[in-house]
Amino acid sequence: MARAPRPDLRQGIGGDGTLPRMKRRTASFLIAAALSAGCGIDNGLVKDHGGGGNVPVIDVSPETLSFSDVAMGESGTKVFTVSSVGGVDLDVTDIHLDPPGGPESPFHEKPLRLPWCWWTFQPPVRTTIADVSPPPCLKNGFVTFGSLNNFVKVNERVRDLWARLVAGVPGARLMIHMKESRARDGLLEFLAARGLPPERVTLVGYQDGPSYMATYGKIDIALDPAPFAGGTTTFDALWMGVPVVSHAGERASSRGGLSILATLGRPEWVGANPEEMIAIARRLASDQRGLAAIRSRLRDALRASPLMDNKGFTRELEELYRLAWRQWCAGHRLK
């Protein structure tokens, strides 16, 4: 039976082949309609899983091979696959987030592993980015640890871990992104009870893009939260020359730091547990000249890494799609 003519789904798509932000959801519905009409779309990339996404339109064709989202473009952003979504066959991930032989995934999608990192990075182009500056410890005489991640990721265990870390480094300071509210007093009390008095803590509220990037000039060592690791924020810190210290848990959501840092060639900044993370951070803090050397080279290292090789990333992703498609067509079990 001949297939119906393929509709032109490019209406409203930009000249570079991308969809304007406000039109992506509409496009998803157009593609879903084309699938259900048998218009020759054989595989699709599922996006917008969270917060009002289009999951209900996925389960439209048993003859279509579906993939979960991947993060590309300006500043990597990670959306983890939602489990129990009918019609999604494969989860696009990488060898660090979901290592072969690692803990069994809680998702029913089969992992399709990229050989490097799930993210690619492009520095923000719509903001004025400050130049990389020397580590502030050289001027201040003390080391500043910091996290500009969304504070919802900083749970009580993370706060306790960071308090122990910073309190154990003589004179060290802690900078945390937290919106202005009465909850700030509770945080300062929590940290003080663990040996980190308010005078050693700086809380940063909402900032515009240039101010946010410039704030990294006040941080010597960035701390990655857990169990939900940073993505865009980790890249921003590295771009500004700030080393990021992380620790990897069992789930993909806690292994983002490992994925990024291992691909950058800095797996030694990732601990296998919280205590190792503390040891790594304190070791970095003890070598101010080493921090200066890292800061002067980190942006170039990021540029030269697979993390900013967007074309190479795309080739690898396309090859994984082809492999999965050939296996699916041959009736082989997807691995």
C-alpha positions in Angstrom: 0.0 0.0 0.0 1.4 3.4 -1.1 2.1 5.9 1.7 0.2 9.1 1.8 2.1 12.2 0.5 4.4 13.6 3.0 3.2 16.9 4.4 5.6 19.9 4.5 6.3 20.2 8.2 8.9 22.9 7.7 6.3 25.7 7.8 7.3 28.1 10.5 10.8 26.6 10.9 13.7 29.0 10.9 16.2 29.3 8.0 18.7 27.3 9.9 16.3 24.4 10.3 15.4 25.1 13.9 12.1 25.8 15.4 11.4 29.1 17.2 11.0 28.4 21.0 7.3 29.2 21.1 6.5 27.0 18.0 8.3 23.8 19.1 5.3 22.4 20.9 3.0 23.1 17.9 5.6 21.2 15.7 5.4 18.2 18.0 1.7 18.0 17.5 2.2 18.3 13.7 4.7 15.5 13.7 2.4 13.4 15.9 -0.5 14.0 13.4 1.8 13.0 10.5 2.8 9.8 12.3 -0.8 8.8 12.9 -1.6 9.5 9.3 1.1 7.2 8.1 3.1 10.0 6.4 6.4 8.3 6.3 8.1 9.5 9.5 9.9 6.4 10.7 11.6 7.7 13.9 11.2 10.6 16.1 12.9 12.5 18.9 10.8 13.0 22.0 11.2 16.4 23.7 9.6 18.5 26.4 9.1 15.7 28.9 8.6 17.9 31.9 6.4 20.7 33.1 3.5 20.7 30.6 5.2 18.7 27.9 3.6 16.7 25.1 4.0 13.2 26.4 0.4 12.2 25.5 1.0 12.6 21.8 3.9 10.1 21.7 2.1 6.8 21.6 0.7 7.2 18.1 2.4 4.7 15.9 3.6 1.2 16.6 5.7 1.4 13.4 7.8 4.3 14.6 11.1 4.1 16.5 11.2 6.8 19.1 14.1 8.3 21.0 14.3 10.4 24.1 15.7 14.0 24.2 19.3 15.0 24.0 20.9 18.3 25.0 22.5 20.4 22.4 22.9 24.1 21.6 23.5 27.2 23.7 24.5 26.0 27.1 23.7 22.3 27.7 20.4 21.6 29.5 19.6 18.1 30.7 16.1 16.7 30.8 16.1 13.2 32.1 13.9 10.6 30.5 10.5 10.0 32.1 9.8 6.4 32.8 6.6 4.6 31.9 6.0 6.6 28.7 4.5 4.3 26.1 6.0 4.5 22.6 9.5 5.6 23.6 11.9 2.9 22.7 15.4 4.3 23.4 16.9 6.7 25.9 19.7 8.7 24.4 22.4 8.8 27.2 26.1 8.3 27.5 28.7 5.9 28.9 29.1 8.0 32.1 25.4 8.7 32.9 24.4 5.1 32.3 27.6 3.0 32.3 27.4 -0.5 30.8 27.3 -3.0 33.6 26.1 -0.3 36.1 23.0 -0.4 38.2 19.9 -1.4 36.4 18.0 1.5 35.0 14.6 2.3 36.5 13.3 3.2 33.0 11.8 0.9 30.5 13.6 2.6 27.6 16.8 0.9 26.4 19.9 3.1 26.8 21.5 4.3 23.6 24.9 5.4 24.8 27.0 8.2 23.2 30.7 7.6 23.5 31.5 10.9 25.2 29.1 13.2 26.9 25.3 13.6 26.5 25.8 17.4 26.4 27.4 19.8 24.0 28.1 23.4 25.0 28.0 26.8 23.2 28.7 29.9 25.3 25.8 32.3 25.6 25.8 34.7 22.6 23.2 37.1 23.9 25.1 38.3 26.9 28.4 40.1 27.5 30.7 37.6 29.1 33.5 38.8 31.4 37.0 37.7 30.7 38.5 34.9 32.8 40.1 36.6 35.8 42.8 35.3 38.2 41.4 33.2 41.1 40.2 35.6 43.8 42.1 33.7 46.5 45.3 35.3 45.2 43.9 38.7 46.2 41.7 37.7 49.2 44.1 35.5 51.0 41.3 32.8 51.4 39.6 30.3 49.1 35.9 30.8 48.1 33.8 27.8 47.3 30.6 28.4 45.5 27.5 27.1 43.8 25.3 29.2 41.5 23.0 26.3 40.8 19.3 26.5 41.4 18.9 26.3 45.2 16.2 23.6 44.9 19.0 21.2 44.3 20.7 22.1 47.5 19.0 19.7 50.0 19.9 19.2 53.6 22.5 16.6 53.0 24.2 18.8 50.4 24.2 21.8 52.8 25.7 19.6 55.6 28.4 18.3 53.2 29.3 21.8 52.0 29.4 23.2 55.6 31.8 20.5 56.7 34.0 21.0 53.6 34.2 24.8 54.0 34.5 24.9 57.8 37.4 22.5 57.5 39.5 24.9 55.3 40.9 27.7 57.4 39.4 31.1 56.5 37.4 29.7 53.5 34.2 31.2 52.4 31.0 29.8 50.8 28.9 31.5 48.1 25.5 30.1 47.3 22.8 31.3 44.9 19.5 31.7 46.9 16.7 34.1 46.2 16.0 36.8 48.8 13.5 35.4 51.3 13.1 34.6 55.0 14.5 31.1 54.3 17.9 32.8 54.1 18.0 33.1 57.9 17.2 29.4 58.3 20.1 28.5 55.9 22.6 30.7 57.8 21.5 29.2 61.1 21.9 25.7 59.7 25.4 26.4 58.4 26.4 28.1 61.7 25.3 25.1 63.7 27.9 23.1 61.6 30.8 25.4 62.2 30.3 27.9 59.3 29.4 31.3 60.8 27.4 33.9 58.7 30.4 36.1 58.1 31.9 33.3 56.0 28.8 32.9 53.8 27.7 35.0 50.9 24.2 34.6 49.5 23.6 35.7 45.9 20.1 36.5 44.6 18.8 36.8 41.1 21.2 38.3 38.5 21.0 39.1 34.9 23.2 37.2 32.5 26.4 39.4 32.5 26.3 39.7 36.3 25.8 36.0 36.7 28.8 35.1 34.6 30.9 37.8 36.2 30.1 36.3 39.7 32.3 33.3 38.8 35.2 35.8 39.1 34.5 35.7 42.8 34.6 31.9 43.1 37.8 29.8 43.3 36.2 26.3 43.3 32.6 25.5 42.2 30.7 22.7 44.0 28.3 20.4 42.2 25.0 19.5 44.0 23.7 16.0 44.4 21.7 13.9 43.8 20.7 16.3 41.0 23.9 17.5 39.4 24.4 20.7 37.5 24.4 20.9 33.7 24.4 24.5 32.3 25.8 25.8 35.5 28.7 23.4 35.4 29.6 24.5 31.9 29.3 28.2 32.8 31.7 27.7 35.7 34.2 25.8 33.5 33.9 28.5 30.7 34.9 31.1 33.3 37.9 29.1 34.4 36.5 27.7 37.6 37.2 24.1 38.4 34.1 22.1 39.4 34.2 19.4 42.1 31.5 16.7 42.0 30.7 13.2 43.2 28.9 10.6 41.2 26.0 8.6 42.6 24.2 5.6 41.1 21.5 7.3 39.1 22.0 9.3 35.9 20.6 12.4 37.6 23.6 12.5 39.9 26.3 11.7 37.3 26.1 14.8 35.2 29.3 16.2 36.7 31.1 13.0 35.9 29.9 13.0 32.3 31.1 16.6 31.7 34.3 16.4 33.7 35.4 13.0 32.4 34.9 14.2 28.8 36.8 17.3 29.6 39.7 15.2 30.8 39.3 16.0 34.5 37.9 12.8 36.0 40.1 13.5 39.1 37.7 16.3 40.1 34.9 13.7 40.7 34.7 11.7 43.9 33.0 8.3 44.2 31.3 9.5 47.4 30.9 12.7 49.4 34.0 12.1 51.5 36.1 11.8 48.4 34.6 15.0 47.0 35.6 16.8 50.2 39.2 15.5 49.9 39.4 16.6 46.2 38.0 20.1 47.0 40.4 20.6 49.9 43.4 19.4 47.9 42.5 21.9 45.2 42.1 24.7 47.8 45.6 23.9 49.3 47.3 24.9 46.0 46.6 28.5 45.0 49.2 28.5 42.3 47.6 25.4 40.9 44.2 27.1 40.9 45.8 30.0 38.9 47.2 27.6 36.4 43.9 25.8 36.0 42.0 29.0 35.6 44.3 30.3 32.8 43.9 27.1 30.7 40.4 25.8 31.4 38.5 27.8 28.8 40.9 26.6 26.0 40.7 23.0 27.3 36.9 23.2 27.1 37.1 24.6 23.5 39.4 21.8 22.5 37.3 19.0 24.1 34.4 17.0 22.6 32.1 19.1 24.7 32.3 21.9 22.2 32.7 19.7 19.1 29.0 20.1 18.0 29.6 18.7 14.5 31.3 15.6 15.9 28.6 15.2 18.5 26.0 15.3 15.7 27.9 12.7 13.6 28.1 10.3 16.6 24.4 10.8 17.4 23.4 10.2 13.8 25.4 7.0 13.7 23.7 5.8 16.9 20.3 6.5 15.2 21.4 4.5 12.1 22.5 1.6 14.2 19.3 1.5 16.2 17.2 1.8 13.0 19.1 -1.0 11.3 18.6 -3.3 14.4 14.9 -2.4 14.6 14.4 -3.0 10.9 16.1 -6.4 11.2 13.9 -7.3 14.1 16.7 -7.5 16.6 16.3 -6.7 20.2 17.4 -3.2 20.9 20.4 -3.1 23.2 
